[in-house]
Amino acid sequence: MAMNIQGVLAAAVIGSICALGIASPASPETEPEIAAATTSDPLLDAYRRLHGPDTLLAQHAPGAARPEPATAAAAGHDASMDELNKQLNNPVSSIWSLNFQNNFVFSEGSPSDRQRWSYNLNFQPVLPLRLTENWNLITRPVFPVLAGVDVPVPSASGVNWTEKGGLGDIAVLSLVSPNSGKGLLWGVGPTFIFPTATDDALGQGKWQAGPAAVALYLGKEWIVGALAQQWFSFAGDSSRPDTSQANFQYFIQYILPNNWQVGMAPNVTVNWKADGGNKLNFPIGIGVGKLVRFGKLPVKFTLEVDYSVVHPDDFSQRWLVRFQMIPVLPALIKDPIVRW
């Protein structure tokens, strides 16, 4: 491959490090005064210990604050980080965050005669809002930036390969979910894909929409669930083929002491329009994660390796290495949008 892998790796690391400065919460002198909640809630207590007693999650209403005993500060910090670490695995959490997901994809199959790799940065802001006192709206846009994508070009002598890079098709997922932070959780809503790719090879050229749903169990140590999305094309470039495709992300995480975790969260993809041998890509994987703090800013890091045990016969993903950096933000919109 013509692209210098060290350069791509360096760019990914530098971009992630720069994001820490961008995502850092405002200093105490510039943060607005917001009263704390009146009720005791593990997630709220965790968030207040991390960001200060005057900062609220999006799901909680203003009220009178209760002082925290000074003797409980050390134990409270550990408990708050543990709860936050769990909630960052929850697709319908009320935590605001920025996910910088770096994917290194290794592909094989016809017509390629060797393994080829590409890089994909998915920037995913997670923006939950309180619709009412009892319901949340979680919006998760995905902005893909791709580099080193190998594209086959037929020629008289066979197949030549060229590299493409740029912005891919932007996706947006919106889920409505009951306001709850533990136990059995669920959410439903629409999902969209927009034809924003800067090159035909980086997108499908179609406007797409469909249903999405998530269900999970959030326990003390185990987090198990799945997020399913289905898209159908309804408009776009008439010269491009229609689409019908699904993404099914299953996740199994075990929470360890000291804000560590181990588990996996692969993405299963299905192209319903492909022939029988090219419909399904089903990976399994293993990964680790750790939540740390930089000053007042909590940041989660994860590293996972996936292998596709079932994959298309044609050129497609075989291995994937995913590195994520997830800074946590104070909620920017705190009150319910609708009050009954």
TAPECOR-V542226 format. One record per run of one state. SS is the DSSP state (~ for helix, > for strand, _ for the rest). FROM is the first residue (numbers start at 0). TO is the last residue. If there is no record, write none. Layout:
{{SS FROM TO} {SS FROM TO}}
This chain:
{{_ 0 3} {~ 4 22} {_ 23 40} {~ 41 50} {_ 51 68} {~ 69 86} {_ 87 94} {> 95 107} {_ 108 108} {> 109 109} {_ 110 114} {> 115 129} {_ 130 133} {> 134 154} {_ 155 156} {> 157 166} {_ 167 168} {> 169 177} {_ 178 181} {> 182 193} {_ 194 198} {~ 199 201} {_ 202 204} {> 205 217} {_ 218 220} {> 221 235} {_ 236 242} {> 243 255} {~ 256 258} {> 259 263} {_ 264 265} {> 266 270} {_ 271 274} {~ 275 277} {_ 278 278} {> 279 293} {_ 294 295} {> 296 309} {_ 310 312} {> 313 313} {_ 314 314} {> 315 328} {_ 329 339}}
